[in-house]
């Protein structure tokens, strides 16, 4: 039997990214380190959010959210799914097309993500 979660009201379902246990500078983080915001991928959006043009988030977007009001969903063994109110989503990561040398737009998301990863010690996209 396949189970799924459909968020209701102004909420979305997010799969939390794996947390880093070490910063880029080599500092080991304790397990209890409280991180005020975390990143994840949108797994599902409620109908209310999908129809709201003022909140441009879609399935599979990478988002930065505040976990204070996030509700863990117990469908997976390590609880990486959370139902999150849209008010707690503080940013959506977008791909930034840039013109290349031949005038064509190219997708420079990997470089942008590396730059963003350098700003956050807790981002797990640059595992070494």
C-alpha positions in Angstrom: 0.0 0.0 0.0 1.4 3.3 -1.1 0.9 6.1 1.4 1.3 9.8 0.7 0.7 13.1 2.5 -1.4 15.9 1.0 -0.9 19.1 3.0 -4.1 21.1 3.7 -4.5 24.9 4.0 -1.5 27.1 3.4 1.1 24.4 3.9 3.7 22.4 1.9 5.4 19.1 2.4 9.2 19.3 2.5 11.9 16.6 2.5 14.7 18.0 4.7 18.2 18.0 3.3 20.8 16.0 5.3 22.5 18.1 7.9 26.2 18.6 8.0 28.2 17.6 11.0 31.2 19.6 10.0 31.6 23.1 8.7 33.8 24.0 5.7 36.4 25.2 8.0 36.6 21.8 9.7 34.7 22.6 12.9 32.7 19.6 14.2 29.1 20.5 15.1 27.5 18.8 18.1 24.4 16.8 17.5 22.4 19.2 19.6 23.5 22.3 17.6 20.3 24.3 17.0 20.2 25.6 13.4 17.5 28.3 13.0 16.8 27.6 9.3 17.2 24.5 7.2 16.9 23.6 3.5 14.9 21.0 1.8 13.0 20.0 -1.4 9.3 20.6 -1.8 7.6 17.2 -2.2 4.0 18.3 -2.4 2.0 21.6 -2.2 -1.5 22.1 -1.0 -4.2 23.2 -3.4 -4.4 26.5 -1.7 -0.7 27.2 -2.1 -0.7 25.9 -5.7 -3.5 28.4 -6.6 -1.9 31.4 -4.8 0.1 33.5 -7.3 1.6 35.5 -4.5 3.5 32.5 -3.2 5.6 31.2 -6.1 6.7 27.8 -4.8 6.3 24.6 -6.8 7.0 20.9 -6.4 10.7 20.0 -6.4 11.9 23.6 -5.5 14.7 23.8 -3.1 13.7 26.1 -0.2 15.1 27.5 3.0 12.6 27.3 5.9 12.3 27.9 9.6 11.6 24.6 11.4 9.8 26.1 14.5 6.3 25.3 13.2 7.2 22.3 11.0 5.3 19.1 11.8 7.3 15.9 11.3 5.7 13.2 9.3 6.3 9.7 10.4 6.3 7.9 7.0 10.0 7.4 6.8 12.4 5.9 9.4 14.5 9.0 9.9 11.7 11.6 9.8 13.0 13.8 7.0 9.5 14.8 5.8 7.9 17.9 7.3 4.6 19.7 6.8 5.5 23.4 6.9 3.3 26.5 6.9 4.1 28.7 3.9 4.8 31.6 6.2 7.9 29.7 7.5 9.4 29.4 4.0 11.9 32.2 3.9 13.6 31.6 0.5 13.3 29.6 -2.7 16.5 28.7 -4.6 16.2 29.5 -8.3 18.4 28.7 -11.3 20.0 31.8 -12.7 20.6 31.7 -16.5 23.6 33.7 -17.7 24.6 34.5 -21.2 27.6 32.5 -22.4 30.4 33.7 -24.6 28.4 32.7 -27.8 25.4 34.7 -26.6 23.3 31.6 -25.6 21.9 31.5 -22.0 23.5 28.9 -19.9 22.5 27.4 -16.6 25.0 28.3 -14.0 23.1 26.8 -11.0 26.1 24.7 -9.9 28.3 27.8 -9.6 25.6 29.7 -7.9 24.9 26.9 -5.5 28.6 26.7 -4.6 28.6 30.4 -3.9 25.5 30.1 -1.7 27.0 27.1 0.0 30.0 29.2 0.9 27.7 31.6 2.8 26.2 28.9 4.9 28.3 26.7 7.1 25.3 24.3 7.5 24.7 23.7 3.8 25.3 20.1 2.8 25.7 20.6 -1.0 29.5 20.8 -0.8 30.4 17.6 1.0 34.2 17.1 0.8 
